Amino acid sequence: MSFYIYDLGFLVIFCLALFLFLYVRRKNLKREGVMYLYKTKVGIKFINYVGTKYKKTLSVISFLSIVSGYFLMIAMIYLLARMIYIYVFVPEIVRAVGIPPIMPLIPYIDKVVSTSFLPPFYFTYWIIAIAVLAIFHEFAHGIIARRYGIKIKTTGFGFLGPFLAAFVEPDEKQMQKKPKYQQIAVLSAGTFTNLILAILFFFMLSGFFVLTYAPSGALFNSYALGIVNINSIDKINGFSISDNTNQGILDIINKNKVIDDVNLAGNNYTKIIADNKTYFIRVEGLKNQLKQEDKIIVYFDSPAIEAGLSGTIIAINKEKISSQADLASIMKKYSPGNKIKITTKDNNKIRDYEIKLGEDPNNKSRAVIGIIYISPQKGTVLGKIYDFFNFSKEKATDYEPRYNTDFIVFIYNLIWWLALINLSVALMNMLPFTIFDGGRFFMLTVWGITKSQKFAEWAFRMINWVILGIIFIMMVGWAVAVF
């Protein structure tokens, strides 16, 4: 039975238990603005103890949290700039991701939005993640507030509709009388804690992976690529090219309504002949490249693409392959023209392919299948972060749990979500916007630099309008790309 059945059962039981709890204790439930808050005194003794006993240590943490707050704010502004560029100018990425720029973190988001890169997000994951990030985030605010003599009035949890949140309520009047440095330290403490948690969970993820996963095959995510000069193209989908200019080729495509009608490994391509050699490309990709380039990137007519090879390579001629290193070692035994049987695992199905090996264009004696592996976000900051936290994984190698697959995958995905959500909250919460800690953090910073409260409040209003405008533009870009 799918875990979703158990998870939905847990969701129903949790909601009923929460409703019953709030009904019985409804006197503690107060409405403040658009939220309902359940106020308690739970944890205040702990906050008071830590916040007053370890003042020197907390002073150092305060400084680090402020520094990290500025780095996170700069990083978030940079990411926002990148996002608006993608949502406006790169619709193919927007369509592939599918997620709108404003999407609350909800259980089953992987089912609500069709994506290929998100693992399941059960309600169980959601409630654990919310509890971990909110409790640590809010208690951090409270402890640093107590470090600077700010009284904590209440703790508790609240909700906006179905969305849960935790809170620690400081005495706002005392808070506003404190020096700007101390206020900024309190505001940045939560995001700093989430950042530390994200790093810890990423390392935990790597350690868990090493202990519970084993290499199980060689990966590839693309066929061999090449570059073709546009003026060397002779035919497209069987139609002869008389005008080798970009516009001339586009006219041929549009006039003859060229489509992707060659099916290879479940994907459709169109065939190109250039300098008497065969290549493959998708028509939409060809059109986009013709509009701006003199050369186009295409797939070689390799053994892999001709055979429609797909999945993870687990054997060649019944010789087991566990990693990319195994594949490279075994391929040295063969020469161009040799016929081999490649066994792959594709969506838990075992497939066999009979292929004739090709030759490497740069080394005629080296046999090739015609596959490549492109590292995600290669050469970018995100790619370096990905490589850093996946140091335990061999490149282009698939891994499977050593035992109890369902349990291992469940725990691995839970840790993955805990790491990602804490990192996301740390970044998002430092956006200089009114509903986040970053908003007041930004206003106090401008006030401290300019010594003018009026200018700081004006700058804060302006950046809020700018961010709202950016979000509106991204929503329009998403709607245009998806619909």
N, C-alpha and C positions, 0 to 999 in steps of 0.2 A: 504493500500500500504506500502511495506517495506521502512524503512527510508533510505536504501541504494540508492533508486531511487532519493530521494531529495538530498542526500549527493553527488551523482555523478553529479547531476545538479549543485550543488554549486561548485564542483570541476571544472567543465567546465567553469562556469561564472568567477570564481576566476582566472583561467589560462588566459582566454581571457582578463580580466581587467588588469592583471599584464603585459601581453604582450603589450597591448595598452599603458599602463603607461610607460613602459621601452622604447617603440618605440618613443613616443613623447619626452621623456627626455633622449634619447640615448647618448647625449653629456656627461652626468654624469656617464655613464656606462664604467668602465675601466676593462681591463683584467690584472690580476696579477697572474702569474703562471698558474695553472689549473682552477682558479676561476674567475668569473666575479663579480666585486664589484660596487655597486651603492652608491656613496659617497655623504653625506649631512652634514649639520651643526646642524641637529635636535638634541636637547637634550643637546648640549654642555653647554649652559647657566646654565641649571639645574645642570649638573655635576660640573661645576666650582663653583656654589653657595654652594652646599652641601660639596664639597671637601675642600673648603677653610674656611667655617664658623664653622664647627663642628670638628675641628682637634683633640681635646682631646677624644671625643667619637670615632672617626675613628681610633685613635691609639689603643684603647682597642679592637675595632673590628678587627683591623689588627692582633693583637696578637692572638685573638681567631681563626681567619681564618687560621693563620699559624699552630697553634696546631691542628685544625681540619684537615688541609691539610695532616699533617703527619699521623694522625689516618686513614684518608681515603686512603692514599697510602698503608699503612700496610694492611688495610682491603681488598683493591683491589688485592694486591699481594697474600694474603691468598686465596681469592676467585678464583684467577687464578690458584693457586696450586690445589684447590679442583676441579675446572673445568677440568683440564688436567687429574686428576685421574678418574673422571667420564667418560670423553670421551674415555679414553683408557681402563679402567677396568670394567665399568658398562654399557655395551651396551644397556641393557634393559631400563635404564632411558633415554638414548640418543634417543632410538626409540620412547619412550612414549612422550618425549618433542618434538622431530622432528625438532627443530630449530637449524640451523648450528651455530657454535661459532661466525662466522662473519656474522651478519645479520643487515643491516641498518634499522632504524626505519622508516617504510613506512606505509602509509594508507592501510587499509585492510590486515594487516599482519596476522590477524586471519583467513583470507581466503586463503592467499598465503601458509601459513604453517598450516597443520592440527594439532590443539592442542585442548585440552579440558579445559584448565585453563585460557585462555585469553578471556576477554569480547570483544565485537566488537570494532574495532579501525577505526572509521570513519575518513574521511578527515577533517571533522569539528573538531574532537578531535585533530587531528594532527596539524592543523594550529593554534589552540588555545594554545596547549602545546608548540609548537615551539616559538610562540610569547611570552608567559609568561616566559619560562626558558631562552630564548636568551636575551630578553630585560633586565631582572633582572641580569642575569649573566654578560653581557657586561657592563651595567651601573655600576655594582659593581667594575669591573676592573677600569673603568674610574674614579670613585669617589675616590678610594684609590690612584690611580695614581696622581690625583690632590692634594690629601692630602700631598703627598711627592714632590709636585712642578713639576710634569711631565706634560707637555703640551698635551692636547688632540687635534689632528689635524682634524679628521673627525669622523663621525658616519655613519651608513647606514646598508645595508643588501647586502648579496652576495649569489651566488649559484654555486654549483658544479653539473652541469647537472640539474636534477629536485629538488635537495635538497637545501632548503633554510637555511640561517644562518644570524644572525645579528653580527655587529662588532662595536667596539669602538677603534679607531686607536690612540695610544699614540705616542709621539715622541720617536722612538726607540733609537736614539743617547743619549737623556737625560736619558732614562730608564737605559741604560747600564752603565752610569756614576754613578748611585746611588749605595749606599751600598747594599750588598747582602740581608740583612734583608728587606729592603724596596722593592727590586725587588720581593722577595719571597712573601711579603705581597700582592703586586699587583696581582701576579700570582694565589694566593690561594683565592682571594676575590670572584671570580666568583663561585667556587665550594662551598665555605662556604655559599653563598647566596642560591644556589640550595639546599644545605642540610637543611637550615632553612625553605625554601619553602616546601620541602618534608615533614618535621615534621608538619608544619602548615596544609598542605593539608591532612595528615593522621588524625590529630585531627578533621579537618573539616569533613572528611569522617565519623568518628565515631559520631560526633554530628548530621550530616545529617541523618545518619542511625537511630539513636534513635528517631528522630522526624518523620520520614516518613515510617519506617518499623515496622511490628508487627509479633510476632511468629506465625507460621502456620503449624507446624508439627514436628515430631521427626525424626531425620536423623540417618541412619546407612550406613557405607561404607564398611562393610565386614561381613561375617558370622563368627560364633564362631570358634576360632582357638584352636588347641591342638598340642601336641608334641608326636611323635611316635618313639620308638626305631627301628632302621632299622632291627635289628635281630628278631623283633616280627612280621614282615610283612609276611602274609601267601599267599595272592593273590593280583595281580595287573590286573585290567580289566578282571578278570575271569581266568587268567593264574596262576597256582600254582607256588610257589617259593620253589625250593629245596635247593638253595644256598643263604643263607641270608646275604652274604657279600655285600658290596657296588658294587663290580664289578659283582658279580653274578646277582644282581637285574638289573643292567644296561644291562647285556647280555640278560636277559629275555625281557626287553623292546625293545632292538634293534632287536633281533631275531624274535619276534612276531609282530614287527612294531606297538607297542601299541600307540594308539592315544587318544585324548580327545573326547570321543563319548557320554558323558552324559551331556545333555543340562539342565542347571539350571539358570533361570533368564536371558536367552539370552547369557550365557557364557558356554563354554564347559570344562568339567573336565573328569578325569579318576577316577575310583573307586578303593579304596585300602581296603583290609581286614587285620586287625592286631588284634591279641588277641580276635578274634570273634567279633570285632566291625568294623563298616563301616566308612570310611573317604573318602574325595575327595581332589584331587590336580590336578594341570595342569602338563602334562608330562614334559614340558620344565623345569618347576620349580623343579620337582622331580629329573630330571637328574642333574641339577646344584647343588642341595643339596647333592646328592649321591656322587658327585665328591670331597666333602670336609667335610661332616658332618657324625656323627654316629647317629644323630637324625634328623628327618625332621618335618617341620611345615606343618600341614594339616588342612583341614576344618572338623569339627565334622559333623556327619550325623544328623543335627538338623532339627526341624520342618521348619525353615525358608528356609534352602537350599533345602529340599525335595520339598517344595511348590514353589520354585523359586521366593521367595519374593523379590520385588524390589520397588524402589520409596521411597517417604516420607510418613511415617505412620501418617494418619490424623484422624483415628477412630478405636476403638475396640468395636465390638458389638454395633455400632452406637453411642458410647460415644466419644465425640470430644476430640482430642488430639492436643494441640497447641505447646507443648514443650517436651523435654526429661524428665522434671520433671513430666509432666502429664502422660507420658507413664509409668514411674516407679511407680507412685501412683496407676494407674489403674491396673497394673499387680499384685499388692498385693492382689487384690480381687480374683485371680484365683489360682488354684492348678494344679500340674502336671497331665496330662491326660484330663484336661478340653478342650472342643472344642470351639474355638472362631472364629469370622469373623474379619479379619484385612482389613481395607480399606486404600489404599495408593493412592498417586497422583504421577504419573510417566510420565514426559514429557507432562503435562497438561491432561493426561488421568487418569480417576478414575478406580482403579482395586480393586476387592474383592478377598480375599484368605480365604478358610476354612482350619484351621490347628488344630492339636492336640498338646497342649503344652507339652514340654519336662520337664525334671527335671534338676536342677543345680547339676553337679557332686560333688560340695562341700557342698551342702545344699539340701538334698533330698526333703524337703517340699516346696522348692521355684520353682515356674514355670518359664520356660524360653522359649523365642521364638527362640533364637540362633543367635542373631545379636550383633554386636559391632560397636563402632565408634572409629576410630583411628585418633587422632589429627594430623594435618599436621605438619611435621618436629618436632614431639614431642621430647623434651629433647635437642634440638639443639638451637644454637643462633637464627637462623631464626624462629624456633618455638616460642621462647620467645618473639621475636619482633612481630610475628603474634598475639600471645595472648595479648600482651600489647596494640596493636592498635585495638584489637577486644574485649576490656574489656566489651563493652556494649552487646555483644552477649552471650547468654546462650549456653553452650557446647552442641553439637549434636542436635541443634535446627535449623529448617529451618525458613526463614523469607520471607515475601512478602510485597510489598508496601501497605500502608493503603488506598491509593487513586491514581487515575491517573497513572496507572502502567507504561505505556510507558514513560511518562515524568520523573517520579521518577527514573526509571532504567537508562534513558539517562543521567541525572545529576549525579547520583551515579557513573556510569562508567566514566564520564568525570573527576570527582574529583579523582577517583582511578587512572586513567592514569596520571593526573597531578602530583600526589604524586609519583607514580612509576617512571615516566620519570625524574623528578627532582632528585630523589635518584640515579637513574642509571647514570645520567650525572655527578652528584657529585662524584660518585665512579670512573666511567670510565675516567673522565677528570684528575684524579690524578694518573692514570697509568703512570709510568716513561717511556713514549714512545714519540718519536719525534713529533707527530702531536698533542699531548695534552699539557696542561699547566703543567702537572706532569713531563714532560720530562725536561723542563728547570728548574723547581722547584728542581728536583733530582740533576741535574748537578750543580746548584748553591749551594746546600746543601753539596755535596761532595767537591766542591771547597772550601767552607768555613771551612770544617772540616780538609781537608788535606793541605790547603793553596797552592795547586798546580792546576793551570788551565789545564795543559796538562793531569794530571792524571784524573781530573774531566771529561774532554772531552773524554778520553779513556774509562772511566767507563760508560759514557753515551752511547758511541757507542756499548760497549759490552752488556749492558742491552737491547739495542734495538735489537741486533741480537738474544739474548736469548728469548725475547718476540716473535719475528718473528718465531723462531723455535718452541716455544710452540703453537703458533697459527697454524702453519703447521701441527704439530702432532695432534692437536685437530680436524682439518679439515679432516685429514686422518681417525681418529677414528670415526668421524661423518659419513663419506662416507661408511666405512666398516659396521657400525651399521645399517644405514638406507637402504643401497642398497645391 
